[in-house]
Amino acid sequence: MVVAKLITSGKCYGVHSFIVPVRDLNNHKPLPGITVGEIGPKLAGNCLDNGYLRFDHVRIPRNNMMMKHAKVSSDGTYIRPKSDKLGYGTMVFVRVIILQQAAMSLAAATTIAVRYSAIRHQSEMVEGEPEPQILDYEAQQCKLFPLVSATLGIFFAGLKMWDIYIDVYTRMQEGELGGMPEVNSEKHMVLNMILFIYNFTCESCMHFRLVLKLWLQNWPQMV
């Protein structure tokens, strides 16, 4: 799917979505007028195969336009949707999925961190007694327990946003369009907050082992 400006009858109507074939179905080579390529190493996200795509006088049938809401007739007439906000529906859906996936990733990270802290024993606190679990240290509890709480909060926020989206989408299908601005603003607010918490939690879960190891190595000198 390609998002591009729609120009018909000499007038631009903004960006719309189009289904554009990119490769030949027989040999999988790019179709005439289409150039694809890899953008190479990036500062982050190198696990994603991001690339570039260039079109040079590529033509597609009119029916390749995604015309659920906005339409273009065979004579080039542009038919506006009931509301310009209808195009936000797919974007909101994707953002809600991002929230839920973030919760799952955080759940995995915090679970690994807590399990490691539960099975790892280190630093004999009292001479002759077994080494305690790392999780018994109050410093480790203060480090991990807020992250577990944040993960649960993000999980339930994702469920709530999904319920709101389904409710608004159902009403949109019935012709009621008033709820989209509300869910869109809530989505932006929740997503911005959760992404900050997500980055902080993942970083903390990755680095706590190194910090804890250094702290425990220096424990005899500290006491």
C-alpha positions in Angstrom: 0.0 0.0 0.0 1.3 3.4 -0.9 0.1 6.7 0.6 0.3 9.5 -1.9 -1.4 12.8 -3.0 -4.6 12.4 -4.9 -4.8 14.9 -7.8 -7.9 14.6 -10.0 -9.4 17.1 -12.4 -6.4 19.4 -11.7 -7.1 19.7 -8.0 -5.2 18.1 -5.1 -7.3 16.4 -2.4 -4.5 15.4 0.0 -3.0 12.0 0.7 -5.0 8.8 0.1 -4.1 5.1 0.1 -3.5 3.1 -3.0 -2.7 -0.6 -3.7 0.4 -0.5 -5.9 2.1 -3.7 -7.2 5.8 -3.4 -6.7 7.3 -6.7 -8.0 6.6 -9.0 -10.9 4.7 -12.1 -9.7 6.8 -14.4 -11.9 10.4 -13.3 -11.3 9.9 -11.0 -8.3 11.9 -8.2 -9.9 10.7 -4.6 -9.6 8.1 -3.6 -12.2 9.0 -1.0 -14.8 9.4 2.5 -13.4 9.8 1.2 -9.8 13.2 1.3 -7.9 13.6 -0.4 -4.6 16.7 -0.6 -2.3 18.0 -1.1 1.2 19.0 2.1 3.1 21.8 0.4 4.9 22.8 0.6 8.6 20.8 2.9 10.9 21.4 4.4 14.3 18.7 2.2 15.7 16.2 -0.5 14.6 18.6 -2.5 12.4 16.4 -5.5 12.9 13.9 -3.8 10.6 14.4 -4.1 6.8 13.7 -0.5 6.0 14.3 0.5 2.5 13.5 3.1 -0.1 10.9 3.0 -3.0 10.9 5.3 -6.0 8.2 5.6 -8.7 8.8 7.0 -12.2 5.6 7.5 -14.2 4.0 4.4 -12.7 0.3 3.9 -13.6 -2.3 1.9 -11.7 -6.0 1.3 -12.3 -8.5 3.7 -10.6 -9.9 0.8 -8.6 -6.5 0.3 -6.9 -7.4 3.3 -4.7 -8.7 2.4 -1.3 -12.3 3.8 -1.7 -14.1 2.7 1.4 -14.8 6.4 2.4 -13.4 8.8 -0.2 -14.0 7.8 -3.9 -13.1 8.8 -7.4 -15.7 8.1 -10.1 -14.9 6.9 -13.6 -15.1 10.4 -14.9 -12.6 11.7 -12.4 -15.1 13.3 -9.9 -13.9 13.2 -6.3 -16.6 12.0 -3.8 -15.8 13.2 -0.3 -16.2 11.0 2.7 -18.9 11.7 5.3 -16.1 13.1 7.5 -12.4 13.9 6.9 -11.7 12.2 10.3 -12.6 8.8 9.0 -9.1 8.3 7.7 -7.8 8.4 11.3 -9.5 5.0 12.0 -6.7 2.9 10.7 -4.0 5.0 12.3 -5.8 4.8 15.7 -6.1 1.0 15.3 -2.3 0.7 14.6 -1.5 2.9 17.7 -3.7 0.8 19.9 -1.9 -2.4 18.7 1.4 -0.7 19.5 0.2 -0.1 23.1 -0.7 -3.8 23.5 2.6 -5.0 22.0 4.5 -2.6 24.3 2.8 -4.2 27.2 3.7 -7.7 26.1 7.4 -6.7 25.5 7.6 -5.1 29.0 5.9 -8.2 30.5 8.7 -10.3 29.0 11.5 -8.0 30.1 10.2 -7.6 33.7 9.5 -11.3 34.0 13.1 -12.2 33.0 14.5 -9.6 35.4 12.4 -10.8 38.4 13.1 -14.5 37.7 16.8 -13.8 37.5 16.6 -11.9 40.8 14.7 -14.8 42.4 17.1 -17.6 41.3 20.4 -15.7 41.7 22.1 -15.9 45.1 25.0 -13.7 45.9 27.0 -12.0 48.8 26.9 -13.8 52.1 25.3 -11.2 54.4 25.9 -13.2 57.6 29.0 -15.4 57.9 28.1 -19.0 57.7 24.6 -18.5 56.3 23.5 -19.1 52.7 23.8 -16.3 50.3 20.4 -14.5 49.9 18.4 -14.1 46.8 19.2 -10.9 44.9 15.5 -10.2 45.1 15.8 -10.0 48.9 17.7 -6.8 48.7 15.5 -3.8 49.2 17.5 -1.9 46.5 16.6 -4.5 44.0 12.9 -4.5 45.0 12.9 -0.7 44.6 14.3 -1.1 41.2 12.1 -3.9 39.9 8.7 -3.6 41.6 7.8 -0.2 40.1 8.6 -1.6 36.7 6.3 -4.5 37.3 3.6 -2.0 38.3 4.2 0.1 35.2 3.9 -3.0 33.0 0.5 -3.9 34.5 -0.6 -0.3 34.1 0.3 -0.2 30.4 -1.3 -3.6 29.9 -4.7 -2.4 31.3 -4.4 0.9 29.5 -4.0 -1.0 26.2 -7.1 -3.0 27.0 -9.1 0.1 27.8 -7.9 1.9 24.6 -9.0 -1.2 22.6 -12.5 -1.1 24.1 -12.7 2.6 23.4 -11.6 2.1 19.8 -14.1 -0.8 19.2 -16.9 1.3 20.6 -16.1 4.3 18.4 -15.5 2.1 15.3 -18.9 0.4 15.9 -20.6 3.8 16.1 -18.8 5.0 13.0 -20.2 2.1 11.1 -23.6 3.2 12.1 -23.0 6.8 10.9 -22.1 8.4 14.2 -18.7 10.2 13.7 -18.5 12.3 16.9 -16.2 9.9 18.9 -13.2 9.8 16.6 -11.6 13.1 17.9 -11.9 11.9 21.5 -10.3 8.5 20.9 -7.6 10.2 18.7 -6.6 12.7 21.5 -6.7 10.0 24.1 -4.5 7.7 22.0 -1.9 10.4 21.5 -1.8 11.2 25.2 -1.5 7.6 26.4 0.9 6.6 23.7 3.4 9.4 24.4 3.3 8.6 28.1 3.6 4.9 27.6 6.5 5.1 25.1 8.5 7.0 27.7 7.8 4.4 30.4 8.5 1.6 27.9 12.0 2.9 27.0 12.9 3.6 30.7 11.7 0.1 31.8 13.5 -1.8 29.1 16.7 0.1 29.7 16.4 -0.6 33.5 15.8 -4.3 33.0 18.8 -4.6 30.7 21.3 -2.7 32.8 20.3 -3.7 36.4 22.4 -6.9 36.2 25.6 -5.0 35.5 24.9 -2.3 38.2 24.0 -5.0 40.7 27.1 -7.0 39.9 29.4 -4.0 40.5 27.5 -3.1 43.7 27.8 -6.6 45.1 31.5 -6.8 44.2 32.1 -3.7 46.3 29.8 -4.8 49.2 32.7 -6.0 51.5 34.4 -2.6 51.2 31.1 -0.8 51.8 30.5 -2.5 55.1 
